[in-house]
Amino acid sequence: IGAAYLSCEFDSRAHRRMLFMMMFICVAAAMPAASIFAVIAKRRESAQPTKLEQRHASFKKRLLASNPTAGPSERGPSRAVTVGKLLDLFEGFQDFIQARTAYYLVPNVIVPLTKSGRISYAELAGPSSLDYFISHFWGTSFAHFVETVQKHAECAGSEDWRSLAYWICFISNNQWRVEEEVGNGDWRKSSFYLALQDKGCKATCM
């Protein structure tokens, strides 16, 4: 390149062509390195936990601090969750959930929180024996759902309404073992039937 450059240094058009060729070669040589650096930077960025993942970690730490023996329990009536724990869940992720429904809550909050233990959210937070069974639509705003449960608990006649326990399918069922939760094809063995038939169930809320 240097010899060619000297031989045509007085030819302006040849000079421009040679400069262009030199620039092209330099750029072409730099492109693979730039691509490698871009891939490395992208991987580093993807390795950083998102804000939601950071919230998962901090919230789960709190749950395990209050329920250090979190683990599998018998499905059915013993896997209800108190109103207080339901409120804690909503308040812990309210800025992410906003007006969204259980269709957002389950894959983005419940499943990540219970992933390591493959248990239900009730088992992670600390299950209770049910007072009420809830039949509901997943497409309802979770904020509205929580507000409705709270109002029912407040009107149920208990001064300590936060301790009332409700059986809620996406919280009481193990989302990692859904087939087992529905009785493996036998509805009489499903967690829904077991909870509804329990003598401790005072009523079904709809």
C-alpha positions as CSV (number, residue, x, y, z in Angstrom):
1,I,0.0,0.0,0.0
2,G,2.9,2.3,0.8
3,A,4.6,1.8,-2.6
4,A,1.3,2.4,-4.4
5,Y,0.7,5.5,-2.4
6,L,4.2,7.0,-3.4
7,S,3.7,6.2,-7.1
8,C,0.5,8.1,-7.4
9,E,0.9,10.9,-4.8
10,F,0.7,13.5,-7.6
11,D,-2.5,12.1,-9.1
12,S,-5.4,13.6,-7.1
13,R,-8.0,11.0,-8.3
14,A,-5.6,8.1,-7.7
15,H,-4.8,9.6,-4.4
16,R,-8.4,9.8,-3.3
17,R,-9.0,6.2,-4.4
18,M,-6.0,5.0,-2.5
19,L,-7.1,6.9,0.7
20,F,-10.5,5.3,0.3
21,M,-9.0,1.9,0.0
22,M,-6.9,2.4,3.1
23,M,-9.9,3.6,5.1
24,F,-11.9,0.7,3.9
25,I,-9.2,-1.8,4.9
26,C,-8.9,-0.2,8.4
27,V,-12.7,-0.2,8.9
28,A,-13.0,-3.8,7.7
29,A,-10.2,-4.9,10.0
30,A,-11.9,-3.2,13.0
31,M,-15.4,-4.6,12.4
32,P,-14.8,-8.1,13.9
33,A,-13.2,-6.6,17.0
34,A,-16.1,-4.1,17.4
35,S,-18.6,-7.0,17.0
36,I,-16.9,-9.0,19.7
37,F,-16.9,-6.1,22.1
38,A,-20.6,-5.5,21.3
39,V,-21.4,-9.2,22.1
40,I,-19.4,-9.0,25.3
41,A,-21.2,-5.8,26.4
42,K,-24.6,-7.3,25.6
43,R,-23.8,-10.4,27.6
44,R,-22.7,-8.4,30.6
45,E,-25.8,-6.3,30.4
46,S,-28.1,-9.4,30.2
47,A,-26.3,-10.9,33.2
48,Q,-27.4,-7.9,35.4
49,P,-30.6,-8.7,37.2
50,T,-33.6,-6.6,36.2
51,K,-35.5,-4.5,38.7
52,L,-38.2,-7.1,39.0
53,E,-35.6,-9.9,39.6
54,Q,-34.0,-7.8,42.3
55,R,-37.4,-7.4,43.9
56,H,-37.9,-11.2,43.7
57,A,-34.7,-11.7,45.6
58,S,-35.4,-9.1,48.4
59,F,-39.0,-10.2,48.8
60,K,-38.2,-13.9,49.0
61,K,-35.5,-13.2,51.6
62,R,-38.2,-11.6,53.7
63,L,-40.5,-14.5,53.2
64,L,-37.9,-17.1,54.2
65,A,-37.0,-15.0,57.3
66,S,-40.6,-15.3,58.5
67,N,-41.0,-18.9,57.3
68,P,-37.6,-20.5,57.4
69,T,-39.0,-24.1,57.1
70,A,-40.8,-23.4,53.8
71,G,-41.5,-26.6,52.0
72,P,-44.1,-29.0,50.6
73,S,-47.3,-29.6,52.5
74,E,-50.4,-31.7,51.9
75,R,-52.6,-30.1,49.2
76,G,-56.1,-28.9,49.9
77,P,-57.5,-27.1,52.9
78,S,-54.2,-26.6,54.7
79,R,-52.8,-24.5,51.9
80,A,-54.8,-21.3,52.4
81,V,-53.1,-17.9,52.9
82,T,-54.1,-15.2,55.3
83,V,-55.3,-11.8,54.3
84,G,-52.2,-10.3,55.8
85,K,-50.0,-12.3,53.6
86,L,-52.1,-11.6,50.5
87,L,-51.7,-7.9,51.2
88,D,-48.0,-8.3,51.7
89,L,-47.7,-9.9,48.3
90,F,-49.7,-7.2,46.6
91,E,-47.8,-4.4,48.4
92,G,-44.5,-6.0,47.7
93,F,-45.1,-5.9,43.9
94,Q,-47.7,-3.3,43.5
95,D,-45.5,-1.0,41.4
96,F,-45.0,-3.9,38.9
97,I,-48.5,-5.3,39.0
98,Q,-50.4,-2.0,38.8
99,A,-53.8,-2.8,37.2
100,R,-52.7,-6.2,35.9
101,T,-54.4,-9.5,36.6
102,A,-53.4,-13.0,37.8
103,Y,-52.4,-13.7,34.2
104,Y,-49.5,-11.3,34.8
105,L,-49.0,-12.2,38.5
106,V,-48.5,-15.9,38.2
107,P,-45.8,-16.1,35.5
108,N,-44.0,-12.9,36.6
109,V,-44.2,-13.1,40.4
110,I,-45.5,-16.4,41.8
111,V,-43.6,-18.7,39.5
112,P,-40.2,-17.0,39.9
113,L,-40.6,-16.8,43.7
114,T,-41.4,-20.5,44.0
115,K,-38.9,-21.7,41.4
116,S,-36.1,-23.0,43.6
117,G,-38.4,-25.0,45.9
118,R,-41.0,-26.0,43.3
119,I,-43.7,-25.3,45.9
120,S,-46.9,-23.2,46.0
121,Y,-46.8,-19.6,47.1
122,A,-48.8,-20.5,50.2
123,E,-46.1,-23.0,51.2
124,L,-43.4,-20.4,50.6
125,A,-45.2,-17.6,52.6
126,G,-46.5,-20.0,55.3
127,P,-49.8,-21.8,54.8
128,S,-52.8,-21.8,57.0
129,S,-56.0,-23.9,57.3
130,L,-58.7,-22.3,55.2
131,D,-61.6,-20.3,56.6
132,Y,-63.0,-19.4,53.1
133,F,-62.7,-20.8,49.6
134,I,-62.5,-18.2,46.8
135,S,-63.9,-18.9,43.3
136,H,-62.8,-16.1,41.0
137,F,-61.9,-15.0,37.5
138,W,-58.1,-14.7,36.7
139,G,-58.8,-11.8,34.4
140,T,-59.9,-9.5,37.3
141,S,-57.4,-6.8,38.3
142,F,-55.3,-8.2,41.2
143,A,-55.6,-4.9,43.0
144,H,-59.4,-5.1,42.9
145,F,-59.3,-8.8,43.9
146,V,-57.2,-8.0,47.0
147,E,-59.4,-5.1,47.9
148,T,-62.5,-7.3,47.7
149,V,-61.0,-10.0,49.8
150,Q,-60.0,-7.4,52.4
151,K,-63.5,-6.0,52.6
152,H,-65.0,-9.4,53.0
153,A,-62.6,-10.2,55.8
154,E,-63.4,-6.9,57.6
155,C,-67.1,-7.7,57.3
156,A,-66.8,-11.3,58.4
157,G,-67.1,-10.5,62.1
158,S,-63.5,-11.0,63.1
159,E,-61.5,-8.2,64.8
160,D,-58.3,-9.8,63.6
161,W,-59.4,-9.9,60.0
162,R,-55.8,-10.1,58.7
163,S,-55.5,-13.6,60.1
164,L,-58.5,-15.0,58.2
165,A,-57.3,-17.5,55.7
166,Y,-58.6,-17.9,52.1
167,W,-58.0,-20.7,49.7
168,I,-57.0,-19.0,46.4
169,C,-56.2,-21.3,43.5
170,F,-53.1,-19.5,42.0
171,I,-51.7,-19.1,45.5
172,S,-52.7,-22.4,47.1
173,N,-52.0,-24.6,44.1
174,N,-48.5,-25.6,43.3
175,Q,-48.0,-24.0,39.9
176,W,-45.1,-26.5,39.2
177,R,-47.4,-29.5,39.7
178,V,-50.7,-28.5,38.2
179,E,-51.6,-31.9,37.0
180,E,-51.2,-33.3,40.5
181,E,-53.2,-30.4,42.0
182,V,-56.2,-31.3,39.8
183,G,-56.0,-34.9,41.0
184,N,-54.3,-36.4,38.0
185,G,-57.7,-36.8,36.3
186,D,-59.7,-37.7,39.4
187,W,-61.6,-34.6,40.5
188,R,-62.3,-36.1,44.0
189,K,-58.5,-36.0,44.6
190,S,-58.1,-32.4,43.4
191,S,-57.0,-29.7,45.7
192,F,-60.2,-27.7,44.8
193,Y,-62.5,-30.6,45.9
194,L,-60.4,-31.3,49.1
195,A,-60.6,-27.7,50.1
196,L,-64.3,-27.3,49.4
197,Q,-65.2,-30.5,51.3
198,D,-63.2,-29.6,54.4
199,K,-65.2,-29.0,57.5
200,G,-63.3,-25.9,58.3
201,C,-64.5,-24.2,55.1
202,K,-67.2,-21.7,56.3
203,A,-68.3,-20.5,52.8
204,T,-67.3,-20.0,49.2
205,C,-66.7,-16.4,48.2
206,M,-67.4,-15.5,44.5
